[in-house]
Amino acid sequence: MFGFFFTEGPVYNFADAKKSDTAKFARFFQGMLREGVCFAPSQFEAGFTSLAHTDEDIQKTIAAAEKVLRQI
C-alpha cells in the first residue's frame, strides 16, 4: 500500500493530509496518465502493488514518476 501527498511535512493523519497541495497532486495524476500509468484519482486513496506487477512495470512507473515530477 502506498500514497502520495504533496506537502511540506510528514503525513500522520487526516488533518496532516488535508494540508496537502491537491492541485499539484492533480497535475501529477494527469502527467502519470499521459505516461501510461494509472493511479487512484485522489490523493486520499491508497495505491496497491501486487505480484502481477513485474520488475519492468515498476521500473517504468519509477521512470514516469521521475519525468512527471520534474515537469510539475
All heavy atoms as an XYZ file, in Angstrom:
570
protein
N       0.839     -1.176      0.000
C       0.000      0.000      0.000
C       0.883      1.239      0.000
O       1.926      1.272      0.657
C      -0.836      0.000      1.268
C      -2.299      0.057      1.052
S      -3.163     -0.174      2.604
C      -3.891      1.412      2.705
N       0.465      2.256     -0.730
C       1.237      3.489     -0.765
C       0.307      4.657     -1.081
O      -0.835      4.470     -1.486
C       2.361      3.418     -1.814
C       1.866      3.243     -3.218
C       1.568      4.340     -4.010
C       1.681      1.974     -3.751
C       1.103      4.181     -5.304
C       1.225      1.804     -5.050
C       0.933      2.904     -5.823
N       0.817      5.850     -0.861
C       0.068      7.054     -1.193
C       1.026      8.205     -1.433
O       2.208      8.128     -1.063
N       0.530      9.239     -2.085
C       1.329     10.420     -2.400
C       0.653     11.646     -1.810
O      -0.536     11.857     -2.025
C       1.431     10.629     -3.917
C       2.047      9.482     -4.648
C       1.257      8.584     -5.334
C       3.417      9.310     -4.658
C       1.820      7.531     -6.028
C       3.997      8.254     -5.348
C       3.189      7.362     -6.028
N       1.417     12.451     -1.082
C       0.915     13.712     -0.560
C       1.942     14.790     -0.860
O       3.111     14.649     -0.505
C       0.671     13.635      0.945
C      -0.425     12.685      1.323
C      -0.141     11.392      1.713
C      -1.747     13.086      1.270
C      -1.155     10.515      2.052
C      -2.772     12.217      1.606
C      -2.464     10.924      1.995
N       1.521     15.845     -1.515
C       2.410     16.963     -1.814
C       2.243     17.989     -0.698
O       1.362     18.841     -0.730
C       2.085     17.541     -3.186
C       2.416     16.586     -4.302
C       1.462     15.747     -4.829
C       3.714     16.516     -4.794
C       1.772     14.853     -5.845
C       4.040     15.625     -5.803
C       3.067     14.793     -6.325
N       3.111     17.860      0.305
C       3.048     18.712      1.480
C       4.452     18.900      2.046
O       5.367     18.154      1.690
C       2.094     18.103      2.533
O       1.946     19.007      3.619
C       2.577     16.770      3.054
N       4.616     19.883      2.895
C       5.933     20.205      3.459
C       6.421     19.164      4.462
O       7.605     18.904      4.557
C       5.896     21.572      4.139
C       5.738     22.725      3.172
C       6.929     22.876      2.239
O       8.076     22.737      2.692
O       6.697     23.122      1.049
N       5.532     18.599      5.244
C       5.952     17.696      6.312
C       5.365     16.316      6.163
O       4.657     16.028      5.197
N       5.650     15.464      7.131
C       5.106     14.106      7.087
C       3.589     14.105      7.286
O       3.030     15.040      7.864
C       5.811     13.397      8.240
C       6.237     14.484      9.164
C       6.473     15.703      8.304
N       2.966     13.056      6.803
C       1.516     12.898      6.957
C       1.274     11.712      7.891
O       1.591     10.576      7.561
C       0.827     12.669      5.592
C      -0.652     12.386      5.779
C       1.033     13.873      4.689
N       0.731     12.029      9.068
C       0.442     11.002     10.068
C      -1.047     10.732     10.220
O      -1.437      9.701     10.753
C       1.004     11.414     11.436
C       2.495     11.506     11.469
C       3.125     12.737     11.616
C       3.295     10.382     11.344
C       4.509     12.836     11.657
C       4.680     10.467     11.372
C       5.272     11.694     11.540
O       6.631     11.785     11.562
N      -1.871     11.696      9.786
C      -3.306     11.552      9.994
C      -4.056     12.398      8.951
O      -3.443     13.062      8.119
C      -3.681     11.986     11.419
C      -3.146     13.365     11.742
O      -3.259     14.299     10.948
N      -2.543     13.509     12.919
N      -5.375     12.354      9.016
C      -6.189     13.052      8.022
C      -5.977     14.565      8.083
O      -5.957     15.231      7.046
C      -7.670     12.704      8.221
C      -8.555     13.292      7.164
C      -8.416     12.935      5.826
C      -9.538     14.206      7.500
C      -9.230     13.481      4.853
C     -10.365     14.755      6.531
C     -10.202     14.382      5.198
N      -5.792     15.110      9.271
C      -5.559     16.555      9.393
C      -4.284     16.954      8.651
O      -4.253     17.984      7.964
C      -5.472     16.955     10.861
N      -3.231     16.127      8.749
C      -1.997     16.387      8.008
C      -2.247     16.274      6.505
O      -1.772     17.095      5.726
C      -0.900     15.393      8.391
C      -0.429     15.518      9.826
O      -0.622     16.592     10.443
O       0.135     14.529     10.332
N      -2.983     15.266      6.108
C      -3.256     15.026      4.684
C      -4.034     16.179      4.063
O      -3.797     16.547      2.912
C      -4.016     13.713      4.506
N      -4.937     16.770      4.834
C      -5.751     17.871      4.306
C      -4.925     19.119      3.998
O      -5.371     19.980      3.258
C      -6.875     18.226      5.281
C      -7.962     17.189      5.333
C      -9.218     17.610      6.081
C      -9.025     18.514      7.230
N     -10.249     18.843      7.958
N      -3.710     19.198      4.536
C      -2.832     20.346      4.279
C      -2.111     20.219      2.937
O      -1.414     21.129      2.516
C      -1.791     20.464      5.393
C      -2.376     20.745      6.757
C      -1.287     20.722      7.805
C      -1.860     20.787      9.195
N      -0.826     20.592     10.225
N      -2.276     19.086      2.272
C      -1.549     18.816      1.035
C      -2.052     19.656     -0.128
O      -3.184     20.136     -0.131
C      -1.681     17.335      0.678
O      -1.108     16.540      1.687
N      -1.190     19.787     -1.122
C      -1.488     20.550     -2.329
C      -2.235     19.638     -3.316
O      -1.610     18.905     -4.088
C      -0.172     21.056     -2.921
C      -0.358     21.979     -4.104
O      -1.431     21.951     -4.740
O       0.600     22.716     -4.404
N      -3.548     19.687     -3.282
C      -4.352     18.810     -4.142
C      -4.234     19.192     -5.615
O      -4.342     18.327     -6.489
C      -5.833     18.796     -3.712
O      -6.322     20.136     -3.690
C      -6.001     18.173     -2.334
N      -3.978     20.456     -5.902
C      -3.790     20.876     -7.298
C      -2.509     20.261     -7.863
O      -2.483     19.816     -9.013
C      -3.751     22.391     -7.394
N      -1.464     20.209     -7.053
C      -0.217     19.588     -7.504
C      -0.419     18.087     -7.705
O       0.082     17.508     -8.664
C       0.916     19.842     -6.519
C       2.251     19.314     -7.032
C       3.388     19.663     -6.097
C       3.916     21.019     -6.484
N       5.161     21.359     -5.755
N      -1.174     17.460     -6.799
C      -1.460     16.040     -6.983
C      -2.208     15.823     -8.290
O      -1.920     14.865     -9.022
C      -2.281     15.447     -5.825
C      -2.587     13.996     -6.043
C      -1.691     13.017     -5.652
C      -3.744     13.602     -6.691
C      -1.952     11.673     -5.901
C      -4.026     12.267     -6.940
C      -3.119     11.304     -6.533
N      -3.158     16.689     -8.605
C      -3.918     16.560     -9.852
C      -2.987     16.648    -11.058
O      -3.133     15.874    -12.016
C      -5.008     17.624     -9.927
N      -2.013     17.547    -11.017
C      -1.042     17.649    -12.117
C      -0.196     16.378    -12.211
O       0.084     15.878    -13.308
C      -0.162     18.885    -11.946
C      -0.925     20.189    -12.123
C      -0.018     21.408    -12.239
N       0.886     21.594    -11.125
C       0.594     22.233     -9.991
N      -0.607     22.775     -9.828
N       1.498     22.376     -9.040
N       0.192     15.841    -11.065
C       0.947     14.586    -11.036
C       0.100     13.452    -11.612
O       0.564     12.695    -12.475
C       1.369     14.260     -9.598
C       2.034     12.932     -9.442
C       3.343     12.734     -9.874
C       1.373     11.878     -8.853
C       3.958     11.498     -9.726
C       1.983     10.640     -8.696
C       3.278     10.450     -9.138
N      -1.127     13.351    -11.174
C      -2.031     12.304    -11.649
C      -2.207     12.371    -13.164
O      -2.069     11.354    -13.861
C      -3.397     12.434    -10.944
C      -4.444     11.530    -11.506
C      -4.459     10.187    -11.193
C      -5.417     12.027    -12.359
C      -5.430      9.338    -11.726
C      -6.387     11.199    -12.897
C      -6.389      9.844    -12.576
N      -2.481     13.569    -13.684
C      -2.678     13.737    -15.127
C      -1.395     13.428    -15.898
O      -1.436     12.812    -16.969
C      -3.167     15.149    -15.444
C      -4.563     15.448    -14.956
C      -5.610     14.576    -15.641
O      -5.507     14.263    -16.814
N      -6.625     14.204    -14.880
N      -0.261     13.855    -15.362
C       1.021     13.567    -16.004
C       1.301     12.073    -16.060
O       1.786     11.561    -17.077
N       0.998     11.381    -14.982
C       1.212      9.938    -14.965
C       0.292      9.242    -15.961
O       0.717      8.297    -16.640
C       1.026      9.389    -13.554
C       2.097      9.839    -12.573
S       3.778      9.362    -13.026
C       3.760      7.629    -12.604
N      -0.941      9.715    -16.074
C      -1.845      9.144    -17.080
C      -1.261      9.305    -18.481
O      -1.305      8.371    -19.296
C      -3.218      9.814    -17.023
C      -4.196      9.357    -15.956
C      -5.500     10.131    -16.081
C      -4.452      7.866    -16.046
N      -0.721     10.485    -18.767
C      -0.105     10.719    -20.082
C       1.066      9.768    -20.328
O       1.357      9.422    -21.473
C       0.357     12.168    -20.216
C      -0.777     13.147    -20.451
C      -0.273     14.534    -20.833
N       0.527     15.164    -19.793
C       0.036     15.839    -18.753
N      -1.273     15.993    -18.618
N       0.847     16.383    -17.869
N       1.717      9.355    -19.255
C       2.842      8.415    -19.370
C       2.378      6.957    -19.340
O       3.198      6.039    -19.370
C       3.859      8.649    -18.243
C       4.544      9.994    -18.322
C       5.338     10.151    -19.603
O       6.058      9.204    -19.983
O       5.238     11.235    -20.230
N       1.064      6.734    -19.248
C       0.525      5.377    -19.278
C       0.425      4.695    -17.928
O       0.260      3.480    -17.852
N       0.524      5.467    -16.857
C       0.439      4.910    -15.505
C      -0.816      5.452    -14.846
O      -1.005      6.667    -14.756
C       1.678      5.280    -14.661
C       1.557      4.709    -13.254
C       2.953      4.793    -15.333
N      -1.654      4.555    -14.366
C      -2.930      4.964    -13.764
C      -2.904      4.737    -12.257
O      -2.788      3.603    -11.792
C      -4.069      4.175    -14.401
S      -5.683      4.689    -13.817
N      -2.987      5.837    -11.516
C      -3.136      5.788    -10.059
C      -4.567      6.174     -9.710
O      -5.311      6.671    -10.565
C      -2.189      6.790     -9.378
C      -0.748      6.390     -9.396
C       0.212      7.221     -9.947
C      -0.329      5.195     -8.851
C       1.551      6.875     -9.953
C       1.008      4.830     -8.851
C       1.949      5.672     -9.409
N      -4.940      6.003     -8.454
C      -6.238      6.482     -7.989
C      -6.286      7.999     -8.191
O      -5.280      8.682     -7.999
C      -6.437      6.140     -6.520
N      -7.439      8.545     -8.590
C      -7.514      9.958     -8.940
C      -7.516     10.931     -7.758
O      -7.509     12.131     -7.965
C      -8.822     10.055     -9.718
C      -9.642      8.937     -9.197
C      -8.679      7.839     -8.874
N      -7.511     10.439     -6.549
C      -7.495     11.310     -5.374
C      -6.305     10.949     -4.495
O      -6.010      9.772     -4.290
C      -8.787     11.142     -4.565
O      -8.669     11.778     -3.302
N      -5.647     11.963     -3.967
C      -4.525     11.674     -3.075
C      -4.981     11.053     -1.762
O      -4.175     10.570     -0.987
C      -3.716     12.934     -2.803
C      -4.389     13.961     -1.970
C      -3.493     15.163     -1.744
O      -2.398     15.247     -2.260
N      -3.956     16.087     -0.970
N      -6.274     11.027     -1.523
C      -6.810     10.446     -0.295
C      -7.149      8.963     -0.463
O      -7.710      8.349      0.430
C      -8.028     11.234      0.182
C      -7.698     12.675      0.469
C      -8.074     13.670     -0.411
C      -6.978     13.026      1.587
C      -7.757     14.991     -0.169
C      -6.640     14.344      1.849
C      -7.034     15.332      0.966
N      -6.804      8.385     -1.617
C      -6.994      6.962     -1.869
C      -5.633      6.283     -1.871
O      -4.630      6.888     -2.234
C      -7.660      6.743     -3.227
C      -9.053      7.341     -3.306
C      -9.680      7.111     -4.669
O      -9.907      5.932     -5.014
O      -9.916      8.100     -5.375
N      -5.607      5.022     -1.487
C      -4.355      4.267     -1.445
C      -4.087      3.599     -2.784
O      -5.005      3.289     -3.537
C      -4.423      3.204     -0.352
N      -2.804      3.398     -3.060
C      -2.387      2.607     -4.207
C      -1.899      1.253     -3.723
O      -1.516      1.095     -2.562
N      -1.916      0.288     -4.598
C      -1.513     -1.072     -4.224
C      -0.606     -1.659     -5.291
O      -0.809     -1.432     -6.477
C      -2.746     -1.976     -4.079
C      -3.709     -1.522     -3.038
C      -4.738     -0.656     -3.362
C      -3.578     -1.942     -1.727
C      -5.627     -0.220     -2.399
C      -4.458     -1.513     -0.755
C      -5.489     -0.644     -1.093
N       0.386     -2.412     -4.872
C       1.167     -3.229     -5.789
C       0.792     -4.679     -5.539
O       0.236     -5.016     -4.489
C       2.683     -3.048     -5.569
O       2.996     -3.373     -4.223
C       3.123     -1.632     -5.871
N       1.064     -5.518     -6.523
C       0.761     -6.938     -6.364
C       1.789     -7.762     -7.126
O       2.647     -7.216     -7.837
C      -0.646     -7.242     -6.887
O      -0.657     -7.242     -8.305
N       1.675     -9.065     -7.013
C       2.582     -9.949     -7.727
C       2.365     -9.885     -9.231
O       3.221    -10.333    -10.001
C       2.412    -11.392     -7.230
C       2.851    -11.624     -5.780
C       2.543    -13.051     -5.354
C       4.325    -11.317     -5.604
N       1.263     -9.297     -9.663
C       1.018     -9.120    -11.098
C       1.929     -8.050    -11.691
O       2.158     -8.038    -12.899
C      -0.449     -8.761    -11.343
N       2.456     -7.145    -10.860
C       3.363     -6.107    -11.328
C       4.768     -6.687    -11.462
O       5.342     -7.183    -10.501
C       3.376     -4.916    -10.358
C       2.083     -4.200    -10.302
N       1.209     -4.338     -9.249
C       1.498     -3.351    -11.176
C       0.147     -3.592     -9.476
N       0.293     -2.990    -10.643
N       5.307     -6.589    -12.661
C       6.652     -7.114    -12.910
C       7.697     -6.060    -12.525
O       7.373     -4.885    -12.313
C       6.828     -7.450    -14.394
O       6.738     -6.237    -15.160
C       5.780     -8.446    -14.874
N       8.957     -6.490    -12.478
C      10.041     -5.533    -12.249
C      10.027     -4.468    -13.339
O      10.281     -3.290    -13.068
C      11.394     -6.237    -12.225
C      11.612     -7.058    -10.962
O      10.898     -6.827     -9.968
O      12.507     -7.920    -10.974
N       9.721     -4.870    -14.567
C       9.658     -3.914    -15.674
C       8.540     -2.890    -15.448
O       8.729     -1.693    -15.687
C       9.426     -4.637    -16.998
C       9.404     -3.714    -18.193
C       9.165     -4.441    -19.514
O       9.181     -5.684    -19.544
O       8.942     -3.738    -20.510
N       7.371     -3.344    -14.967
C       6.271     -2.420    -14.659
C       6.712     -1.392    -13.633
O       6.446     -0.189    -13.777
C       5.058     -3.173    -14.085
C       4.390     -4.112    -15.056
O       4.424     -3.852    -16.276
O       3.824     -5.118    -14.582
N       7.380     -1.850    -12.607
C       7.808     -0.961    -11.525
C       8.849      0.034    -12.031
O       8.776      1.234    -11.734
C       8.314     -1.775    -10.318
C       7.121     -2.538     -9.707
C       8.988     -0.875     -9.283
C       7.496     -3.593     -8.696
N       9.800     -0.430    -12.833
C      10.819      0.467    -13.376
C      10.199      1.508    -14.312
O      10.598      2.674    -14.299
C      11.913     -0.329    -14.097
C      12.782     -1.139    -13.156
C      13.378     -0.315    -12.034
O      13.908      0.773    -12.246
N      13.274     -0.815    -10.813
N       9.214      1.104    -15.125
C       8.518      2.054    -15.999
C       7.769      3.097    -15.178
O       7.744      4.277    -15.525
C       7.542      1.323    -16.918
C       8.209      0.606    -18.055
C       7.170     -0.067    -18.952
C       7.814     -0.774    -20.112
N       6.822     -1.418    -20.985
N       7.174      2.673    -14.079
C       6.444      3.599    -13.214
C       7.398      4.595    -12.561
O       7.109      5.795    -12.508
C       5.665      2.817    -12.133
O       4.759      1.909    -12.781
C       4.884      3.746    -11.223
N       8.532      4.112    -12.093
C       9.530      4.996    -11.478
C      10.034      6.011    -12.499
O      10.126      7.210    -12.204
C      10.685      4.181    -10.871
C      10.190      3.395     -9.656
C      11.865      5.083    -10.501
C      11.165      2.344     -9.147
N      10.349      5.543    -13.703
C      10.839      6.456    -14.747
C       9.779      7.496    -15.097
O      10.086      8.681    -15.269
C      11.237      5.658    -15.988
N       8.524      7.074    -15.196
C       7.435      8.010    -15.498
C       7.292      9.034    -14.378
O       7.137     10.233    -14.634
C       6.123      7.257    -15.707
N       7.351      8.582    -13.130
C       7.211      9.496    -11.993
C       8.350     10.508    -11.975
O       8.120     11.693    -11.721
C       7.158      8.708    -10.689
N       9.569     10.063    -12.234
C      10.707     10.996    -12.271
C      10.484     12.068    -13.336
O      10.717     13.253    -13.095
C      12.002     10.241    -12.527
C      12.445      9.423    -11.337
C      13.646      8.531    -11.625
O      13.954      8.275    -12.816
O      14.272      8.069    -10.652
N      10.009     11.657    -14.505
C       9.751     12.608    -15.595
C       8.672     13.601    -15.210
O       8.832     14.808    -15.364
C       9.339     11.834    -16.848
C       9.023     12.716    -18.031
C       8.638     11.885    -19.253
C       8.275     12.775    -20.416
N       7.890     11.978    -21.602
N       7.559     13.092    -14.690
C       6.428     13.966    -14.335
C       6.798     14.898    -13.197
O       6.467     16.083    -13.222
C       5.178     13.114    -13.993
C       4.073     13.971    -13.408
C       4.696     12.361    -15.233
N       7.492     14.402    -12.195
C       7.870     15.247    -11.057
C       8.792     16.387    -11.481
O       8.717     17.469    -10.920
C       8.513     14.396     -9.948
C       7.534     13.495     -9.199
C       8.294     12.503     -8.330
C       6.542     14.299     -8.382
N       9.640     16.145    -12.472
C      10.491     17.230    -12.997
C       9.633     18.303    -13.694
O      10.013     19.469    -13.736
C      11.534     16.684    -13.967
C      12.708     16.035    -13.287
C      13.854     15.759    -14.258
N      13.466     14.880    -15.343
C      13.556     13.557    -15.335
N      14.015     12.944    -14.268
N      13.204     12.845    -16.390
N       8.505     17.910    -14.258
C       7.657     18.822    -15.013
C       6.716     19.651    -14.149
O       6.287     20.723    -14.539
C       6.822     18.051    -16.044
C       7.646     17.403    -17.109
C       6.833     16.465    -17.979
O       5.689     16.165    -17.690
N       7.450     15.991    -19.049
N       6.387     19.144    -12.978
C       5.454     19.884    -12.131
C       6.235     20.652    -11.105
O       5.851     21.484    -10.426
C       4.381     18.985    -11.481
C       4.992     17.944    -10.532
C       3.555     18.294    -12.551
C       3.971     17.204     -9.711
